[in-house]
Amino acid sequence: MKHYYLLFFLSIFLLAGVKAAPGDTTVVQSHAATQLANFGNYNAPAVFPTTNTTYRNITMTFTLGKYQCQGNPQYCGDWDYGVQIFLFTPTDTFEIGRLITPYANVSRFPWNWQHRYEFDVTDYAQYLKGNTSVRIHYSGYSGGFTANVKFTFIEGTPPRNVIKIDRLWHGSFSYGNATVFEANMNARTKQMPAGAQAAVLKFNVTGHGSNPGDNCSEFCSKYYSVNVNGAMIAQKNIWRNNCGLNNLYPQTGTWIYDRANWCPGDLVQANYHPLGNLQAGSNYTVDVDFQAYNVTSSQASYTVEGQVIYYGAYNYTTDASLETIISPNDHEAYFRSNPTCEEARILVKNTGNTTINSMEVTYGLPGGTLHTFPLSLSMQPGNFEELSLPGNADFLTTGSGKAKFIARITKVNGAADLNALNNEMQTEFTPMPVWPNNFLLNMTTNKAGAQTKWRIFDAAGTEVKARLQTSNSTTYRDTVLLPAGCYRLEVTDTGCNGLSWWAASSQGNGTLAAKNLSNNANLALKGYFNGDFGCGFTQAFRIQSALGTKEEKAAFALAVYPNPAQTTLHVKVDSKQQTVTMELYNMLGQQVSKLESTSATIQIPVQHLPSGVYTLKCQADNKIIQKQIVINR
């Protein structure tokens, strides 16, 4: 069970369909396929609802696309540029989202490519009213990208009412002269408004520019501290350390390199810092101090947006919200997490003011058998948890077409949830592929061979096969024999540059392929991308047939006795081929014995093996015969 906190997930809320009563959803469009041609601002009007209706959630969906640039420019949709989305009202201006475009000049990004970025903007409800304007600030110096922005309003009661938002710092400031930087990021004195019970600093920051030697600010890790009334309450590194696990890959450019709180092609995650026990009506001083850094003629800068959000009381004592279904889900934001084996994963949030100690979730395929799973946890108000929902055996027999999955929170702390409107979601997903129970994993390492490994896990998370010992520029041909069930192939690369990456050309190129042994056909690896997979990828697959005993046409003759066996297995082979290979596998698909012989009669010792069902694989005349063997003592 993984634990997450408010500061991380507020910007990726609602990535799947939400159950809602008819008529309670309003959609407002601002930008529609706006071409981002060059550096500058792109404004569009937005007409938001003017009623006093309350909304339990408001999501801004920014859809990035591509267009063909006019003429023959050197670059078109090639680079990682900053994109900021601002809301302009008659009295206030706020940045409400930030993302970075991908290096998008590769085959994965055709001209009709699109990618959705979701931002929870519920806190801005009182400002998303009437006639306003939405601005996209594009920092790029070449065209090729389009922007589509829409807002989805879902009626209901929010977790907490926002009393007010104060905008404190905003802009891009040169970093390298402490005096100049502090002049822009100076302390601010504000007043806690009447009716507010909590104040939270929302701070969005990304580093840009590159100084010789340390590559600041894009590629250097610095920190900032938050101070309230002269006392430090938080310190945060300005860094993203997982760019090689980007869901949007492969890209051209240096997409795998970690950066100053951003990754190419990903949204920027704002940080949230509670400001402590402030009293309504009282003044307070808040300051954000960056790590000391002095460089002459610095090219480094930080782009910041700091807002203090004042919240009223929680509207529910007990309220669990199903935020999203991570898997199974075809949404592109969860590319690396899908397809899935028998385990589903959901993200839930405590949107009440009481600690959640237990939860009951019902889930499964609509129209099929639904499972109910109790969970014990300790989730504080405002926090998130990622939960695993096991036992979805229906995934094994789902067809190859699109399918649907449903999840519903049915109990919280032993009783019905006080707010049922945010308890249910449904996703569409592509089932995992069907593989044969006998296949080959063929991996050739590059010159950094020790970095790349693979493992296969069954539905219970048990490792059933692995290639963990690897050397440079070496080919490994591993035969995998598995019983019916679902499995997850997990490929990892500790260098986070895959088996083949343009900027690691000194390491050479490696390859990985899964092949059907019966016809030598390649089995699709969704996340492989010819070795350009960064830190790794996973591939879930299912085997629907039992370990077979059927002999192929034109195969050789094979006799095995005694069966059951106790100490020795006798094998007779009638084959034209002089050398015969014998392999014995247990029910986990693990090879327990292997030998080669030129004799027509072969003896295989089995007295050291535990009782159970085994599969004997005999290869001769370029054919394979498998027989199930019982060892019983």
C-alpha positions as CSV (number, residue, x, y, z in Angstrom):
1,M,0.0,0.0,0.0
2,K,1.5,3.3,-1.0
3,H,0.9,6.6,0.8
4,Y,0.7,10.0,-1.0
5,Y,0.0,13.5,0.2
6,L,-2.0,16.4,-1.0
7,L,0.9,18.4,-2.4
8,F,1.5,15.7,-5.0
9,F,-1.8,14.6,-6.5
10,L,-3.9,17.8,-6.6
11,S,-2.8,18.4,-10.1
12,I,-3.7,15.0,-11.6
13,F,-7.2,14.6,-10.2
14,L,-10.0,13.0,-12.2
15,L,-8.3,11.0,-15.0
16,A,-11.3,8.7,-15.6
17,G,-15.1,8.9,-15.9
18,V,-17.0,9.9,-12.8
19,K,-20.5,8.7,-12.0
20,A,-22.8,11.7,-12.0
21,A,-26.6,12.2,-12.1
22,P,-27.9,13.6,-15.4
23,G,-27.6,17.3,-15.8
24,D,-25.1,18.0,-13.1
25,T,-22.1,18.5,-15.4
26,T,-21.3,21.7,-17.2
27,V,-18.5,22.0,-19.8
28,V,-16.9,25.4,-20.7
29,Q,-14.4,25.7,-23.6
30,S,-11.8,28.5,-23.9
31,H,-9.1,27.5,-26.4
32,A,-10.0,25.2,-29.3
33,A,-7.0,23.8,-31.3
34,T,-5.1,27.1,-30.8
35,Q,-1.8,26.9,-32.7
36,L,1.2,27.8,-30.5
37,A,3.3,29.3,-33.3
38,N,6.0,31.1,-31.3
39,F,6.8,32.7,-27.9
40,G,4.0,34.7,-26.5
41,N,0.5,34.9,-25.0
42,Y,-2.6,33.2,-26.5
43,N,-5.8,34.6,-24.9
44,A,-9.3,33.2,-25.3
45,P,-12.6,34.2,-23.7
46,A,-14.4,31.9,-21.3
47,V,-18.0,32.2,-20.3
48,F,-18.4,30.4,-17.0
49,P,-21.7,29.8,-15.0
50,T,-23.0,32.8,-13.1
51,T,-25.4,31.0,-10.8
52,N,-24.8,30.2,-7.1
53,T,-24.5,26.5,-7.9
54,T,-21.8,24.8,-5.9
55,Y,-19.4,22.3,-7.5
56,R,-17.8,19.3,-5.8
57,N,-15.1,19.2,-8.5
58,I,-13.9,21.4,-11.4
59,T,-11.3,20.0,-13.7
60,M,-9.3,21.8,-16.4
61,T,-8.3,19.5,-19.3
62,F,-5.5,20.8,-21.4
63,T,-5.1,18.8,-24.6
64,L,-1.8,19.2,-26.4
65,G,-1.7,18.3,-30.0
66,K,0.4,18.9,-33.1
67,Y,0.1,20.7,-36.4
68,Q,2.3,20.9,-39.5
69,C,4.3,24.1,-39.6
70,Q,4.1,26.3,-42.7
71,G,7.1,26.2,-45.0
72,N,10.2,24.3,-44.1
73,P,11.3,25.4,-40.6
74,Q,14.2,23.9,-38.9
75,Y,12.1,22.8,-35.9
76,C,8.4,21.9,-35.6
77,G,7.1,20.4,-32.4
78,D,10.6,19.4,-31.4
79,W,11.4,20.9,-28.1
80,D,10.5,21.0,-24.4
81,Y,8.9,24.3,-23.8
82,G,7.1,25.7,-20.8
83,V,3.3,26.2,-21.0
84,Q,1.5,28.2,-18.3
85,I,-2.3,28.6,-18.1
86,F,-3.6,31.8,-16.4
87,L,-7.1,32.8,-15.4
88,F,-7.9,36.5,-15.8
89,T,-10.9,37.9,-13.9
90,P,-11.9,41.6,-13.4
91,T,-10.1,41.7,-10.1
92,D,-7.6,38.8,-10.0
93,T,-5.1,36.8,-12.0
94,F,-3.9,33.3,-11.1
95,E,-1.8,30.6,-12.8
96,I,-4.0,27.5,-12.7
97,G,-1.8,25.0,-14.5
98,R,1.7,24.4,-15.9
99,L,3.1,21.8,-18.2
100,I,6.2,21.2,-20.4
101,T,5.8,20.1,-24.0
102,P,7.6,16.9,-25.1
103,Y,10.4,16.4,-27.6
104,A,7.8,15.4,-30.1
105,N,9.6,14.8,-33.4
106,V,9.5,10.9,-33.4
107,S,7.2,8.3,-34.8
108,R,5.2,8.1,-31.5
109,F,4.0,11.7,-32.3
110,P,2.2,11.7,-35.6
111,W,0.5,14.9,-36.7
112,N,-2.8,13.7,-35.3
113,W,-1.2,13.0,-31.8
114,Q,-2.9,14.3,-28.7
115,H,-2.2,14.1,-25.0
116,R,-4.5,15.2,-22.1
117,Y,-3.3,16.9,-19.0
118,E,-5.7,17.1,-16.1
119,F,-5.7,19.9,-13.4
120,D,-7.9,20.1,-10.4
121,V,-9.1,23.7,-10.2
122,T,-11.9,23.3,-7.7
123,D,-10.2,25.8,-5.3
124,Y,-10.8,28.5,-7.9
125,A,-14.6,28.0,-8.1
126,Q,-15.4,31.6,-6.9
127,Y,-13.2,33.0,-9.7
128,L,-14.5,30.7,-12.4
129,K,-17.6,32.7,-12.9
130,G,-19.1,34.9,-15.6
131,N,-17.2,36.4,-18.5
132,T,-13.4,35.9,-18.0
133,S,-10.3,35.2,-20.1
134,V,-7.9,32.3,-20.1
135,R,-4.3,32.9,-21.2
136,I,-1.8,30.3,-22.4
137,H,1.7,31.6,-22.1
138,Y,4.0,29.6,-24.5
139,S,7.7,29.9,-23.9
140,G,8.7,28.2,-27.2
141,Y,10.6,29.7,-30.1
142,S,9.2,27.3,-32.7
143,G,5.7,26.1,-33.6
144,G,4.1,22.7,-34.1
145,F,1.9,22.4,-31.0
146,T,-1.8,23.0,-30.6
147,A,-3.7,23.7,-27.3
148,N,-7.3,22.8,-26.4
149,V,-8.6,23.9,-23.0
150,K,-11.9,23.0,-21.4
151,F,-13.4,23.1,-17.9
152,T,-15.7,20.4,-16.5
153,F,-17.9,21.5,-13.6
154,I,-19.6,18.7,-11.5
155,E,-22.3,20.0,-9.2
156,G,-22.2,19.1,-5.5
157,T,-20.5,20.1,-2.3
158,P,-16.7,20.6,-2.3
159,P,-14.6,19.1,0.5
160,R,-14.0,22.6,1.9
161,N,-15.1,26.0,0.8
162,V,-12.4,28.4,-0.3
163,I,-12.8,31.8,1.4
164,K,-10.2,33.7,-0.6
165,I,-6.9,33.3,-2.6
166,D,-4.0,35.7,-2.2
167,R,-1.5,35.8,-5.1
168,L,2.0,36.6,-3.7
169,W,4.8,35.9,-6.1
170,H,4.7,35.4,-9.9
171,G,7.2,35.6,-12.8
172,S,10.5,34.3,-14.0
173,F,13.4,35.6,-11.9
174,S,17.2,35.5,-12.6
175,Y,19.0,33.2,-10.2
176,G,22.6,33.9,-9.3
177,N,22.6,37.2,-7.6
178,A,21.0,36.8,-4.1
179,T,20.1,40.5,-3.8
180,V,18.3,40.7,-7.1
181,F,16.5,37.4,-6.5
182,E,15.3,38.4,-3.0
183,A,14.0,41.7,-4.4
184,N,11.4,39.6,-6.4
185,M,10.9,36.9,-3.7
186,N,10.6,39.2,-0.7
187,A,8.5,38.5,2.4
188,R,4.8,39.3,2.2
189,T,2.4,40.3,5.0
190,K,-1.2,39.2,4.7
191,Q,-4.3,38.9,6.9
192,M,-6.1,35.6,7.6
193,P,-9.6,36.4,6.5
194,A,-12.7,36.0,8.6
195,G,-14.2,32.5,8.5
196,A,-10.9,30.9,7.4
197,Q,-9.8,27.8,9.4
198,A,-6.6,26.9,7.4
199,A,-4.2,28.6,5.1
200,V,-2.1,26.7,2.6
201,L,0.8,28.0,0.3
202,K,0.5,26.6,-3.2
203,F,3.9,27.1,-4.7
204,N,4.7,26.2,-8.3
205,V,8.4,26.5,-9.4
206,T,10.5,25.2,-12.3
207,G,14.2,25.8,-13.0
208,H,15.5,26.9,-16.4
209,G,18.7,28.0,-18.1
210,S,22.1,26.4,-18.0
211,N,25.3,27.9,-16.4
212,P,28.7,26.4,-17.3
213,G,29.9,23.9,-14.8
214,D,26.7,23.1,-12.9
215,N,24.0,23.5,-15.6
216,C,21.8,25.5,-13.2
217,S,18.9,25.9,-13.0
218,E,17.5,23.2,-15.3
219,F,19.9,20.5,-14.3
220,C,20.9,21.4,-10.8
221,S,19.1,20.5,-7.5
222,K,18.5,23.4,-5.2
223,Y,16.0,23.9,-2.4
224,Y,13.7,26.6,-1.0
225,S,12.4,27.1,2.5
226,V,9.0,28.4,3.7
227,N,9.0,30.7,6.7
228,V,5.9,32.0,8.6
229,N,6.4,34.8,11.1
230,G,10.2,34.3,10.9
231,A,10.1,30.5,11.6
232,M,10.9,27.9,9.0
233,I,7.9,25.5,8.5
234,A,9.1,23.6,5.4
235,Q,12.0,22.9,3.1
236,K,11.6,21.4,-0.4
237,N,14.1,20.3,-3.1
238,I,13.3,21.8,-6.5
239,W,13.8,18.5,-8.4
240,R,12.1,15.7,-10.3
241,N,14.0,12.4,-10.0
242,N,11.8,10.2,-12.2
243,C,11.9,11.5,-15.7
244,G,13.1,8.2,-17.0
245,L,9.7,6.8,-15.9
246,N,7.8,9.4,-17.9
247,N,4.4,8.0,-19.2
248,L,5.0,9.9,-22.4
249,Y,7.9,8.2,-24.1
250,P,10.0,7.7,-26.1
251,Q,10.9,11.2,-27.1
252,T,13.8,12.8,-28.9
253,G,16.0,15.0,-26.9
254,T,17.2,14.3,-23.4
255,W,13.8,13.2,-22.1
256,I,15.2,10.8,-19.5
257,Y,17.3,13.4,-17.6
258,D,16.0,14.6,-14.2
259,R,15.3,18.3,-13.9
260,A,14.4,21.2,-11.7
261,N,10.8,20.1,-10.8
262,W,9.8,19.1,-14.3
263,C,10.1,16.5,-17.0
264,P,9.6,16.9,-20.8
265,G,6.1,16.0,-21.7
266,D,4.7,16.0,-18.2
267,L,2.6,18.4,-16.1
268,V,4.3,20.3,-13.4
269,Q,3.4,19.3,-9.9
270,A,2.7,22.2,-7.5
271,N,3.8,21.9,-3.9
272,Y,1.4,22.6,-1.0
273,H,2.6,23.8,2.4
274,P,0.1,24.3,5.3
275,L,1.0,27.6,7.0
276,G,0.2,26.4,10.6
277,N,-2.2,27.6,13.2
278,L,-3.1,31.1,12.0
279,Q,-6.0,32.9,13.5
280,A,-8.8,34.6,11.5
281,G,-8.4,38.3,11.4
282,S,-4.7,38.3,12.4
283,N,-1.8,39.4,10.2
284,Y,1.0,37.1,9.4
285,T,4.2,37.2,7.3
286,V,5.2,34.5,4.8
287,D,8.5,34.3,3.0
288,V,10.1,31.8,0.6
289,D,13.9,31.8,0.6
290,F,15.9,30.0,-2.1
291,Q,19.2,28.3,-1.5
292,A,22.1,30.7,-1.7
293,Y,23.7,30.8,-5.1
294,N,26.0,33.4,-6.6
295,V,27.3,33.3,-10.2
296,T,28.5,36.2,-12.3
297,S,26.4,36.7,-15.5
298,S,24.1,33.8,-14.5
299,Q,21.9,32.3,-17.2
300,A,19.8,30.5,-14.5
301,S,16.3,31.4,-13.6
302,Y,13.2,30.1,-11.8
303,T,9.6,30.5,-12.9
304,V,7.4,30.8,-9.8
305,E,3.8,31.2,-8.8
306,G,2.9,31.5,-5.1
307,Q,-0.6,31.6,-3.8
308,V,-2.1,31.3,-0.3
309,I,-5.4,29.5,-0.3
310,Y,-7.7,30.1,2.7
311,Y,-10.1,27.3,3.5
312,G,-13.2,27.2,5.6
313,A,-14.3,24.1,7.6
314,Y,-14.6,20.7,6.1
315,N,-18.1,20.1,4.8
316,Y,-18.2,16.4,5.8
317,T,-17.0,14.6,8.9
318,T,-16.5,11.3,7.0
319,D,-16.0,11.4,3.3
320,A,-13.8,9.2,1.0
321,S,-13.4,10.3,-2.6
322,L,-12.5,7.8,-5.4
323,E,-10.1,10.1,-7.3
324,T,-9.1,7.8,-10.2
325,I,-8.7,4.2,-11.4
326,I,-5.0,3.8,-12.2
327,S,-5.4,0.4,-13.7
328,P,-7.1,-1.0,-15.7
329,N,-7.4,2.2,-17.6
330,D,-6.5,3.3,-21.2
331,H,-5.9,6.9,-20.2
332,E,-2.5,8.0,-21.6
333,A,-1.5,9.4,-18.2
334,Y,-1.3,5.8,-16.9
335,F,0.5,4.2,-19.9
336,R,3.2,2.5,-17.8
337,S,0.7,1.0,-15.4
338,N,-1.4,-0.8,-18.1
339,P,-2.4,-3.4,-19.1
340,T,-2.7,-5.0,-15.7
341,C,-2.7,-8.6,-14.4
342,E,-5.4,-9.6,-11.8
343,E,-4.7,-6.5,-9.7
344,A,-6.6,-3.2,-10.1
345,R,-5.2,0.0,-8.5
346,I,-7.2,3.0,-7.4
347,L,-6.4,6.4,-5.8
348,V,-8.6,7.6,-3.0
349,K,-8.5,10.8,-0.9
350,N,-9.8,11.6,2.5
351,T,-12.0,14.6,1.9
352,G,-13.6,14.7,5.3
353,N,-12.2,15.9,8.7
354,T,-12.0,12.5,10.3
355,T,-9.2,9.9,10.0
356,I,-10.3,7.0,7.8
357,N,-9.3,3.7,9.4
358,S,-11.1,1.2,7.2
359,M,-12.8,1.1,3.8
360,E,-14.8,-1.3,1.7
361,V,-14.5,-1.3,-2.1
362,T,-16.7,-3.2,-4.6
363,Y,-15.2,-3.6,-8.0
364,G,-15.1,-5.7,-11.2
365,L,-16.4,-5.9,-14.7
366,P,-19.9,-4.5,-15.2
367,G,-22.3,-7.4,-15.8
368,G,-19.9,-9.9,-14.3
369,T,-19.0,-11.0,-10.7
370,L,-18.3,-8.0,-8.5
371,H,-15.8,-8.4,-5.6
372,T,-16.0,-6.7,-2.3
373,F,-12.7,-6.1,-0.6
374,P,-12.1,-4.7,3.0
375,L,-9.1,-2.5,3.6
376,S,-7.4,-1.3,6.8
377,L,-5.6,2.0,6.6
378,S,-4.9,5.2,8.5
379,M,-5.6,8.1,6.1
380,Q,-5.5,11.6,7.6
381,P,-7.8,14.4,6.2
382,G,-6.6,15.8,2.9
383,N,-4.3,12.8,2.2
384,F,-4.3,10.3,-0.6
385,E,-3.6,6.5,-0.7
386,E,-3.1,4.2,-3.6
387,L,-4.9,0.9,-3.0
388,S,-4.6,-2.5,-4.6
389,L,-7.7,-4.5,-5.4
390,P,-6.8,-8.1,-6.0
391,G,-8.5,-11.2,-7.5
392,N,-9.8,-10.0,-10.8
393,A,-9.8,-13.4,-12.4
394,D,-12.3,-12.2,-15.0
395,F,-9.3,-10.3,-16.7
396,L,-8.1,-13.8,-17.8
397,T,-11.1,-14.5,-19.9
398,T,-12.0,-11.1,-21.2
399,G,-12.0,-10.9,-25.0
400,S,-9.5,-8.9,-27.0
401,G,-11.8,-5.9,-27.5
402,K,-12.3,-2.9,-25.2
403,A,-13.7,-3.7,-21.8
404,K,-15.0,-1.7,-18.9
405,F,-14.1,-1.7,-15.2
406,I,-16.0,-0.3,-12.3
407,A,-15.0,0.5,-8.7
408,R,-17.2,1.8,-5.9
409,I,-16.5,2.8,-2.3
410,T,-19.3,1.1,-0.3
411,K,-18.2,1.7,3.3
412,V,-16.0,4.1,5.2
413,N,-15.1,3.4,8.9
414,G,-17.7,0.6,8.9
415,A,-20.7,2.6,7.7
416,A,-22.0,4.1,4.5
417,D,-20.1,7.2,3.3
418,L,-21.8,10.5,4.1
419,N,-21.1,11.7,0.5
420,A,-21.9,9.1,-2.0
421,L,-21.5,11.3,-5.1
422,N,-17.7,10.9,-5.3
423,N,-17.6,7.1,-4.6
424,E,-17.9,5.5,-8.0
425,M,-15.9,5.5,-11.2
426,Q,-15.7,3.5,-14.4
427,T,-12.9,3.1,-17.0
428,E,-12.4,1.6,-20.4
429,F,-9.4,-0.6,-20.9
430,T,-7.7,-2.9,-23.4
431,P,-7.3,-6.4,-22.0
432,M,-3.8,-7.9,-21.7
433,P,-2.7,-10.0,-24.7
434,V,-2.8,-13.8,-24.7
435,W,0.6,-15.5,-24.9
436,P,1.5,-19.1,-25.4
437,N,2.6,-21.0,-22.3
438,N,5.9,-21.8,-24.0
439,F,7.9,-18.8,-25.3
440,L,11.4,-17.4,-25.6
441,L,12.8,-14.2,-24.2
442,N,15.8,-13.3,-26.3
443,M,17.9,-10.4,-24.9
444,T,21.1,-9.0,-26.2
445,T,22.7,-6.5,-23.8
446,N,24.6,-3.4,-24.8
447,K,28.0,-2.4,-23.5
448,A,26.4,-1.6,-20.1
449,G,24.9,-5.0,-19.8
450,A,24.8,-5.2,-16.0
451,Q,22.2,-2.4,-16.0
452,T,19.4,-4.3,-17.7
453,K,17.4,-7.2,-16.0
454,W,14.0,-8.8,-16.4
455,R,11.7,-10.6,-14.1
456,I,8.3,-12.3,-14.5
457,F,5.8,-12.2,-11.7
458,D,2.6,-14.2,-11.3
459,A,-0.8,-12.8,-10.1
460,A,0.3,-13.2,-6.5
461,G,3.4,-11.1,-7.1
462,T,5.7,-14.1,-6.8
463,E,8.8,-14.1,-9.1
464,V,8.6,-17.2,-11.3
465,K,11.4,-16.5,-13.8
466,A,14.2,-14.0,-14.1
467,R,17.3,-13.0,-15.9
468,L,19.3,-11.1,-13.2
469,Q,22.9,-12.0,-14.1
470,T,23.9,-10.1,-17.2
471,S,27.1,-9.1,-18.9
472,N,28.1,-6.7,-21.6
473,S,27.3,-7.4,-25.2
474,T,25.9,-10.8,-24.5
475,T,22.9,-12.7,-25.9
476,Y,20.6,-14.6,-23.5
477,R,18.0,-17.0,-24.8
478,D,15.7,-18.0,-22.0
479,T,12.9,-20.4,-22.6
480,V,9.8,-19.7,-20.4
481,L,7.3,-22.4,-19.6
482,L,4.2,-21.3,-17.6
483,P,0.9,-22.8,-16.6
484,A,-2.4,-21.0,-17.2
485,G,-2.7,-17.6,-15.4
486,C,-1.7,-14.0,-15.8
487,Y,1.8,-12.6,-15.5
488,R,3.8,-9.4,-15.5
489,L,7.1,-9.1,-17.3
490,E,9.1,-6.3,-15.7
491,V,12.2,-5.0,-17.5
492,T,14.4,-2.6,-15.5
493,D,17.5,-0.5,-16.5
494,T,19.4,1.0,-13.6
495,G,21.1,3.5,-16.0
496,C,17.6,4.7,-17.0
497,N,18.6,4.8,-20.7
498,G,17.2,1.6,-21.9
499,L,18.9,-0.8,-24.2
500,S,19.3,1.8,-27.0
501,W,19.4,5.6,-26.6
502,W,20.9,8.2,-28.9
503,A,22.7,10.1,-26.2
504,A,24.3,6.8,-24.9
505,S,25.8,5.8,-28.2
506,S,29.0,4.8,-26.5
507,Q,27.1,1.9,-24.8
508,G,26.0,0.6,-28.2
509,N,22.6,-1.0,-28.8
510,G,20.9,-3.9,-27.2
511,T,17.7,-5.7,-28.1
512,L,14.9,-7.6,-26.4
513,A,12.3,-9.9,-28.0
514,A,9.6,-12.3,-26.9
515,K,9.0,-15.1,-29.4
516,N,6.3,-17.8,-29.7
517,L,8.3,-21.0,-29.8
518,S,5.8,-22.8,-32.0
519,N,6.1,-20.4,-35.0
520,N,8.9,-18.0,-34.0
521,A,6.5,-15.0,-34.2
522,N,7.3,-12.0,-32.1
523,L,5.0,-11.3,-29.1
524,A,4.1,-7.6,-28.8
525,L,5.9,-5.7,-26.0
526,K,3.8,-2.5,-25.5
527,G,6.4,-0.4,-23.7
528,Y,9.6,-1.6,-25.4
529,F,9.9,0.9,-28.3
530,N,13.0,-0.7,-29.8
531,G,14.9,-0.4,-26.5
532,D,14.3,3.3,-25.9
533,F,12.3,2.8,-22.7
534,G,14.2,4.8,-20.1
535,C,14.2,3.2,-16.6
536,G,12.2,0.2,-17.8
537,F,8.7,-1.0,-18.7
538,T,6.2,-3.7,-17.9
539,Q,4.1,-6.0,-20.0
540,A,1.2,-8.0,-18.5
541,F,0.0,-11.1,-20.4
542,R,-2.2,-14.0,-19.9
543,I,-1.9,-17.7,-20.6
544,Q,-5.2,-19.4,-21.2
545,S,-4.2,-23.0,-22.0
546,A,-2.8,-25.6,-19.6
547,L,0.8,-26.8,-20.1
548,G,0.3,-28.9,-23.2
549,T,1.1,-32.5,-24.1
550,K,0.1,-32.2,-27.7
551,E,2.8,-33.2,-30.2
552,E,3.5,-31.1,-33.3
553,K,3.1,-32.5,-36.8
554,A,6.1,-34.3,-38.1
555,A,7.6,-34.4,-34.6
556,F,9.7,-37.3,-33.4
557,A,8.5,-40.2,-31.2
558,L,8.9,-39.8,-27.5
559,A,8.2,-42.3,-24.6
560,V,8.5,-41.4,-20.9
561,Y,8.3,-43.8,-18.0
562,P,7.5,-44.4,-15.2
563,N,4.9,-41.8,-14.7
564,P,4.5,-41.2,-11.7
565,A,8.3,-41.4,-11.1
566,Q,10.1,-41.7,-7.8
567,T,13.9,-41.6,-8.4
568,T,14.6,-41.8,-12.1
569,L,12.7,-40.7,-15.2
570,H,13.5,-42.8,-18.4
571,V,13.1,-41.2,-21.8
572,K,13.2,-42.9,-25.2
573,V,13.6,-40.7,-28.2
574,D,13.2,-41.8,-31.9
575,S,14.8,-38.9,-33.7
576,K,17.0,-38.3,-36.7
577,Q,18.9,-35.6,-34.8
578,Q,21.9,-36.9,-32.8
579,T,21.7,-34.4,-30.0
580,V,18.5,-34.2,-27.9
581,T,17.9,-31.5,-25.3
582,M,15.8,-32.3,-22.2
583,E,14.5,-29.6,-19.8
584,L,12.3,-30.2,-16.7
585,Y,10.1,-27.4,-15.3
586,N,8.1,-27.1,-12.1
587,M,4.6,-25.6,-12.0
588,L,6.1,-22.1,-11.5
589,G,7.8,-22.4,-14.8
590,Q,11.2,-22.7,-13.1
591,Q,13.8,-24.9,-14.8
592,V,14.9,-27.6,-12.4
593,S,16.9,-29.8,-14.7
594,K,18.5,-29.6,-18.1
595,L,20.7,-32.1,-20.0
596,E,21.8,-32.9,-23.6
597,S,22.4,-36.4,-24.9
598,T,23.1,-38.3,-28.1
599,S,21.7,-41.5,-26.7
600,A,18.3,-42.9,-27.7
601,T,17.6,-43.7,-24.0
602,I,18.1,-41.0,-21.5
603,Q,17.9,-41.2,-17.7
604,I,16.9,-38.1,-15.7
605,P,17.5,-38.2,-11.9
606,V,14.5,-36.8,-10.0
607,Q,15.0,-38.1,-6.5
608,H,16.1,-34.7,-5.3
609,L,12.9,-33.0,-6.5
610,P,9.8,-32.5,-4.3
611,S,6.6,-34.3,-5.2
612,G,4.4,-32.5,-7.7
613,V,3.5,-32.0,-11.3
614,Y,6.3,-31.1,-13.7
615,T,6.6,-30.5,-17.4
616,L,9.2,-32.3,-19.5
617,K,10.3,-30.4,-22.6
618,C,12.2,-32.4,-25.2
619,Q,13.7,-30.7,-28.3
620,A,14.9,-32.6,-31.3
621,D,14.7,-32.3,-35.1
622,N,13.9,-28.6,-34.6
623,K,10.7,-29.7,-32.9
624,I,9.5,-29.6,-29.3
625,I,7.3,-32.1,-27.4
626,Q,6.0,-31.4,-23.9
627,K,4.7,-34.0,-21.5
628,Q,3.4,-33.6,-18.0
629,I,5.2,-35.7,-15.4
630,V,4.2,-36.5,-11.8
631,I,6.9,-37.1,-9.2
632,N,5.4,-38.9,-6.2
633,R,7.4,-40.3,-3.3
